Amino acid sequence: MNANEIYLRDALAMRRRTLENDNPALVGSISDMGQLLVRQGKLADAEPFQYEAVEVTRRLFGNDNANTLRRMGNLPPWRFDQNLD
């Protein structure tokens, strides 16, 4: 685990303790954690963060909101490939 990951994990844990579950700042931290893990090649570790960010953003803003669509764009593309049958 590098310094960036440690910092983001600490920040996310702090926000989870102090903010409501549907707080946009918390969702941003969740998404940031997922994106960092993707950049590090830790795709399996990133996936739960990415899906959580989409779920909460949908609840906050709806399906057609730009924030929701952006978060959906961060979802792992290999999952979409599995549903093409």
DSSP file (Angstrom, degrees, kcal/mol; ACC not computed):
  #  RESIDUE AA STRUCTURE BP1 BP2  ACC     N-H-->O    O-->H-N    N-H-->O    O-->H-N    TCO  KAPPA ALPHA  PHI   PSI    X-CA   Y-CA   Z-CA
    1    1 A M              0   0    0      0, 0.0     2,-0.1     0, 0.0     0, 0.0   0.000 360.0 360.0 360.0 126.3    0.0    0.0    0.0
    2    2 A N     >  -     0   0    0      1,-0.1     4,-2.3     4,-0.0     5,-0.2  -0.332 360.0 -96.0 -90.7 177.2    1.5    3.3   -1.0
    3    3 A A  H  > S+     0   0    0      1,-0.2     4,-2.6     2,-0.2     5,-0.2   0.866 121.7  53.8 -62.2 -39.2    1.2    6.7    0.7
    4    4 A N  H  > S+     0   0    0      1,-0.2     4,-2.6     2,-0.2    -1,-0.2   0.924 110.1  46.9 -62.0 -43.9   -1.7    7.9   -1.5
    5    5 A E  H  > S+     0   0    0      2,-0.2     4,-2.7     1,-0.2     5,-0.2   0.913 112.4  49.7 -65.1 -42.2   -3.7    4.8   -0.8
    6    6 A I  H  X S+     0   0    0     -4,-2.3     4,-2.4     2,-0.2    -2,-0.2   0.935 112.2  48.5 -60.7 -46.2   -3.1    5.1    3.0
    7    7 A Y  H  X S+     0   0    0     -4,-2.6     4,-2.6     1,-0.2    -2,-0.2   0.935 113.8  45.4 -60.3 -48.4   -4.1    8.8    2.9
    8    8 A L  H  X S+     0   0    0     -4,-2.6     4,-2.7     1,-0.2     5,-0.2   0.888 111.7  51.7 -66.4 -38.5   -7.3    8.1    1.0
    9    9 A R  H  X S+     0   0    0     -4,-2.7     4,-2.4    -5,-0.2    -1,-0.2   0.918 112.1  47.0 -63.1 -41.6   -8.2    5.1    3.2
   10   10 A D  H  X S+     0   0    0     -4,-2.4     4,-2.3    -5,-0.2    -2,-0.2   0.928 113.3  48.1 -64.1 -45.0   -7.8    7.3    6.3
   11   11 A A  H  X S+     0   0    0     -4,-2.6     4,-2.4     1,-0.2    -2,-0.2   0.903 112.5  49.0 -63.1 -41.6   -9.8   10.2    4.8
   12   12 A L  H  X S+     0   0    0     -4,-2.7     4,-2.6     2,-0.2    -1,-0.2   0.920 110.4  50.2 -64.7 -43.9  -12.6    7.8    3.7
   13   13 A A  H  X S+     0   0    0     -4,-2.4     4,-1.7     1,-0.2    -2,-0.2   0.902 111.2  49.7 -61.0 -40.8  -12.7    6.2    7.2
   14   14 A M  H  X S+     0   0    0     -4,-2.3     4,-1.6     1,-0.2    -2,-0.2   0.914 111.7  47.7 -64.6 -43.2  -12.9    9.6    8.8
   15   15 A R  H  X S+     0   0    0     -4,-2.4     4,-2.6     1,-0.2    -2,-0.2   0.880 108.3  54.7 -67.2 -37.1  -15.7   10.7    6.5
   16   16 A R  H  < S+     0   0    0     -4,-2.6    -1,-0.2     1,-0.2    -2,-0.2   0.872 111.4  46.6 -62.8 -35.0  -17.6    7.5    7.1
   17   17 A R  H  < S+     0   0    0     -4,-1.7    -1,-0.2    -5,-0.2    -2,-0.2   0.827 123.6  30.9 -73.9 -31.5  -17.5    8.2   10.8
   18   18 A T  H  < S+     0   0    0     -4,-1.6     2,-0.3    -5,-0.1    -2,-0.2   0.639 109.4  63.2-108.5 -16.2  -18.5   11.9   10.6
   19   19 A L  S  < S-     0   0    0     -4,-2.6     2,-0.0    -5,-0.2     0, 0.0  -0.768  82.9-101.7-113.5 156.3  -20.8   12.2    7.6
   20   20 A E    >   -     0   0    0     -2,-0.3     3,-1.6     1,-0.1     6,-0.2  -0.350  38.8-111.2 -65.1 153.9  -24.2   10.8    6.7
   21   21 A N  T 3  S+     0   0    0      1,-0.3    -1,-0.1     5,-0.1    35,-0.0   0.796 116.6  48.9 -60.7 -29.9  -24.2    7.9    4.3
   22   22 A D  T 3  S+     0   0    0      4,-0.1    -1,-0.3    37,-0.1    -2,-0.1   0.103  78.9 128.6 -99.5  23.1  -25.8   10.0    1.5
   23   23 A N    X>  -     0   0    0     -3,-1.6     4,-2.1     1,-0.1     3,-0.6  -0.654  59.1-138.5 -79.1 128.3  -23.5   13.0    1.9
   24   24 A P  H 3> S+     0   0    0      0, 0.0     4,-2.2     0, 0.0    -1,-0.1   0.827 102.9  57.5 -56.9 -32.8  -22.0   14.0   -1.5
   25   25 A A  H 3> S+     0   0    0      2,-0.2     4,-1.7     1,-0.2     5,-0.1   0.891 106.9  48.4 -65.5 -37.8  -18.5   14.6    0.1
   26   26 A L  H <> S+     0   0    0     -3,-0.6     4,-2.3     2,-0.2    -1,-0.2   0.921 109.9  51.6 -66.2 -43.4  -18.5   11.0    1.3
   27   27 A V  H  X S+     0   0    0     -4,-2.1     4,-2.6     1,-0.2    -2,-0.2   0.894 107.2  54.0 -61.1 -39.2  -19.6    9.7   -2.1
   28   28 A G  H  X S+     0   0    0     -4,-2.2     4,-2.6     1,-0.2    -1,-0.2   0.902 108.9  48.0 -60.8 -41.3  -16.7   11.7   -3.7
   29   29 A S  H  X S+     0   0    0     -4,-1.7     4,-2.2     2,-0.2    -2,-0.2   0.883 110.4  51.7 -67.3 -38.3  -14.2   10.0   -1.3
   30   30 A I  H  X S+     0   0    0     -4,-2.3     4,-2.0     2,-0.2    -2,-0.2   0.939 112.7  45.5 -62.1 -46.6  -15.7    6.6   -2.1
   31   31 A S  H  X S+     0   0    0     -4,-2.6     4,-2.6     1,-0.2    -2,-0.2   0.908 110.4  53.7 -63.7 -42.9  -15.3    7.2   -5.8
   32   32 A D  H  X S+     0   0    0     -4,-2.6     4,-2.4     1,-0.2    -1,-0.2   0.896 107.6  51.6 -58.3 -41.2  -11.8    8.6   -5.4
   33   33 A M  H  X S+     0   0    0     -4,-2.2     4,-2.2     1,-0.2    -1,-0.2   0.930 110.6  48.1 -63.3 -45.1  -10.7    5.4   -3.5
   34   34 A G  H  X S+     0   0    0     -4,-2.0     4,-2.0     1,-0.2    -2,-0.2   0.910 111.8  49.3 -61.0 -42.8  -12.1    3.3   -6.3
   35   35 A Q  H  X S+     0   0    0     -4,-2.6     4,-2.4     2,-0.2    -1,-0.2   0.885 109.2  51.8 -66.9 -38.6  -10.3    5.3   -9.0
   36   36 A L  H  X S+     0   0    0     -4,-2.4     4,-1.6     1,-0.2    -1,-0.2   0.932 109.9  49.5 -61.8 -44.7   -7.0    5.2   -7.1
   37   37 A L  H  <>S+     0   0    0     -4,-2.2     5,-2.8     1,-0.2     4,-0.3   0.877 109.2  52.2 -64.4 -37.2   -7.2    1.4   -6.9
   38   38 A V  H ><5S+     0   0    0     -4,-2.0     3,-1.9     1,-0.2    -1,-0.2   0.944 108.1  51.1 -61.3 -47.3   -8.0    1.1  -10.6
   39   39 A R  H 3<5S+     0   0    0     -4,-2.4    -1,-0.2     1,-0.3    -2,-0.2   0.807 109.1  52.0 -61.1 -28.4   -4.9    3.2  -11.4
   40   40 A Q  T 3<5S-     0   0    0     -4,-1.6    -1,-0.3    -5,-0.2    -2,-0.2   0.484 119.2-112.8 -84.7  -2.5   -2.9    0.9   -9.2
   41   41 A G  T < 5S+     0   0    0     -3,-1.9     2,-1.2    -4,-0.3     3,-0.2   0.621  77.7 131.8  81.4  13.1   -4.2   -2.1  -11.1
   42   42 A K     >< +     0   0    0     -5,-2.8     4,-1.9     1,-0.2     5,-0.2  -0.538  22.0 159.0 -95.8  66.9   -6.2   -3.4   -8.1
   43   43 A L  H  >  +     0   0    0     -2,-1.2     4,-1.9     1,-0.2    -1,-0.2   0.879  68.1  50.4 -64.4 -42.9   -9.4   -3.9  -10.0
   44   44 A A  H  4 S+     0   0    0     -3,-0.2    -1,-0.2     1,-0.2    -2,-0.1   0.874 113.0  47.8 -64.5 -35.9  -11.1   -6.4   -7.7
   45   45 A D  H  > S+     0   0    0      1,-0.2     4,-0.5     2,-0.1    -1,-0.2   0.836 112.1  50.7 -71.3 -32.4  -10.4   -4.1   -4.7
   46   46 A A  H >X S+     0   0    0     -4,-1.9     4,-2.1     1,-0.2     3,-0.5   0.825  92.4  76.6 -74.2 -32.7  -11.7   -1.1   -6.7
   47   47 A E  H 3X S+     0   0    0     -4,-1.9     4,-2.5     1,-0.2     5,-0.3   0.857  91.0  49.8 -54.6 -48.0  -15.0   -2.6   -7.7
   48   48 A P  H 3> S+     0   0    0      0, 0.0     4,-2.2     0, 0.0    -1,-0.2   0.886 111.9  50.1 -61.4 -36.2  -17.0   -2.4   -4.5
   49   49 A F  H <X S+     0   0    0     -3,-0.5     4,-2.3    -4,-0.5    -2,-0.2   0.916 110.9  49.2 -65.4 -42.6  -16.1    1.3   -4.1
   50   50 A Q  H  X S+     0   0    0     -4,-2.1     4,-1.9     1,-0.2    -1,-0.2   0.917 112.8  46.0 -65.1 -43.8  -17.2    2.0   -7.6
   51   51 A Y  H  X S+     0   0    0     -4,-2.5     4,-2.5     2,-0.2    -1,-0.2   0.901 111.8  51.7 -67.5 -39.5  -20.5    0.3   -7.2
   52   52 A E  H  X S+     0   0    0     -4,-2.2     4,-2.4    -5,-0.3     5,-0.3   0.919 108.2  52.2 -61.6 -43.0  -21.2    1.9   -3.9
   53   53 A A  H  X S+     0   0    0     -4,-2.3     4,-2.1     1,-0.2    -1,-0.2   0.899 111.1  47.2 -61.3 -40.7  -20.5    5.4   -5.4
   54   54 A V  H  X S+     0   0    0     -4,-1.9     4,-2.5     2,-0.2    -2,-0.2   0.935 111.3  50.9 -65.9 -46.0  -23.0    4.7   -8.2
   55   55 A E  H  X S+     0   0    0     -4,-2.5     4,-1.9     1,-0.2    -2,-0.2   0.927 114.3  42.3 -59.3 -47.1  -25.7    3.4   -5.8
   56   56 A V  H  X S+     0   0    0     -4,-2.4     4,-2.3     1,-0.2    -1,-0.2   0.903 113.2  52.4 -69.2 -40.2  -25.5    6.4   -3.5
   57   57 A T  H  X>S+     0   0    0     -4,-2.1     4,-2.9    -5,-0.3     5,-0.5   0.888 107.8  52.7 -63.6 -38.3  -25.2    8.9   -6.3
   58   58 A R  H  X5S+     0   0    0     -4,-2.5     4,-2.2     1,-0.2    -1,-0.2   0.925 109.7  48.6 -60.7 -44.4  -28.4    7.4   -7.9
   59   59 A R  H  <5S+     0   0    0     -4,-1.9    -2,-0.2    -5,-0.2    -1,-0.2   0.904 117.3  42.2 -61.9 -40.7  -30.2    7.8   -4.6
   60   60 A L  H  <5S+     0   0    0     -4,-2.3    -2,-0.2    -5,-0.1    -1,-0.2   0.916 134.7  10.5 -72.5 -44.2  -29.1   11.4   -4.3
   61   61 A F  H  <5S-     0   0    0     -4,-2.9    -3,-0.2     1,-0.2    -2,-0.2   0.544  99.6-116.3-120.3 -11.3  -29.5   12.7   -7.8
   62   62 A G    ><< -     0   0    0     -4,-2.2     3,-0.7    -5,-0.5    -1,-0.2  -0.199  39.6 -69.5  91.3 171.2  -31.4   10.1   -9.9
   63   63 A N  T 3  S+     0   0    0      1,-0.2    -1,-0.2     5,-0.1    -5,-0.1   0.785 125.5  50.6 -73.0 -29.6  -30.4    8.0  -12.9
   64   64 A D  T 3  S+     0   0    0     -3,-0.2    -1,-0.2    -6,-0.1     2,-0.2   0.356  81.4 115.5 -96.0   6.9  -30.2   10.9  -15.5
   65   65 A N  S <> S-     0   0    0     -3,-0.7     4,-2.5     1,-0.1     5,-0.2  -0.477  72.1-125.0 -77.5 146.7  -28.0   13.2  -13.5
   66   66 A A  H  > S+     0   0    0      1,-0.2     4,-2.4     2,-0.2     5,-0.2   0.861 111.3  54.3 -59.5 -37.3  -24.5   14.0  -14.8
   67   67 A N  H  > S+     0   0    0      2,-0.2     4,-2.3     1,-0.2    -1,-0.2   0.920 109.8  46.9 -63.4 -42.7  -22.9   12.9  -11.6
   68   68 A T  H  > S+     0   0    0     -6,-0.2     4,-2.6     1,-0.2    -2,-0.2   0.935 112.7  48.8 -63.8 -46.4  -24.6    9.5  -11.8
   69   69 A L  H  X S+     0   0    0     -4,-2.5     4,-1.7     1,-0.2    -1,-0.2   0.884 110.5  51.2 -63.4 -38.3  -23.7    9.1  -15.4
   70   70 A R  H  X S+     0   0    0     -4,-2.4     4,-0.5     2,-0.2    -1,-0.2   0.926 111.3  47.4 -64.1 -44.2  -20.0   10.0  -14.7
   71   71 A R  H >< S+     0   0    0     -4,-2.3     3,-1.2     1,-0.2     4,-0.3   0.890 108.7  54.8 -64.9 -38.0  -19.9    7.5  -11.8
   72   72 A M  H >< S+     0   0    0     -4,-2.6     3,-1.5     1,-0.3    -1,-0.2   0.857 100.7  60.5 -62.8 -33.1  -21.5    4.8  -14.0
   73   73 A G  H 3< S+     0   0    0     -4,-1.7    -1,-0.3     1,-0.3    -2,-0.2   0.688  98.8  58.5 -66.1 -17.4  -18.7    5.5  -16.5
   74   74 A N  T << S+     0   0    0     -3,-1.2    -1,-0.3    -4,-0.5    -2,-0.2   0.522  80.7 112.5 -88.0  -6.7  -16.2    4.4  -13.8
   75   75 A L  S <  S-     0   0    0     -3,-1.5     5,-0.1    -4,-0.3   -28,-0.0  -0.320  86.1 -88.3 -66.5 151.9  -17.8    1.0  -13.4
   76   76 A P    >>  -     0   0    0      0, 0.0     3,-1.3     0, 0.0     4,-0.7  -0.429  31.7-149.1 -65.5 121.9  -15.6   -1.9  -14.6
   77   77 A P  H >> S+     0   0    0      0, 0.0     4,-1.6     0, 0.0     3,-0.5   0.781  91.9  68.1 -64.5 -27.0  -16.2   -2.5  -18.3
   78   78 A W  H 3> S+     0   0    0      1,-0.2     4,-1.1     2,-0.2    -3,-0.0   0.783  93.5  59.9 -65.6 -24.0  -15.5   -6.3  -18.0
   79   79 A R  H <> S+     0   0    0     -3,-1.3     4,-0.5     2,-0.2    -1,-0.2   0.859 103.1  50.8 -69.3 -35.4  -18.7   -6.6  -16.0
   80   80 A F  H X< S+     0   0    0     -4,-0.7     3,-1.2    -3,-0.5    -2,-0.2   0.890 105.1  57.1 -68.0 -38.1  -20.7   -5.2  -18.9
   81   81 A D  H >< S+     0   0    0     -4,-1.6     3,-1.2     1,-0.3    -1,-0.2   0.826  99.9  59.2 -61.4 -32.0  -19.1   -7.8  -21.2
   82   82 A Q  H 3< S+     0   0    0     -4,-1.1     3,-0.4     1,-0.3    -1,-0.3   0.700 102.7  53.6 -71.1 -18.7  -20.3  -10.6  -19.0
   83   83 A N  T << S+     0   0    0     -3,-1.2    -1,-0.3    -4,-0.5    -2,-0.2   0.143  77.9  97.2-102.9  19.5  -23.9   -9.5  -19.6
   84   84 A L    <         0   0    0     -3,-1.2    -1,-0.2     1,-0.2    -2,-0.1   0.482 360.0 360.0 -87.3  -1.7  -23.9   -9.5  -23.4
   85   85 A D              0   0    0     -3,-0.4    -1,-0.2    -4,-0.1    -2,-0.1   0.504 360.0 360.0 -61.4 360.0  -25.4  -13.0  -23.7
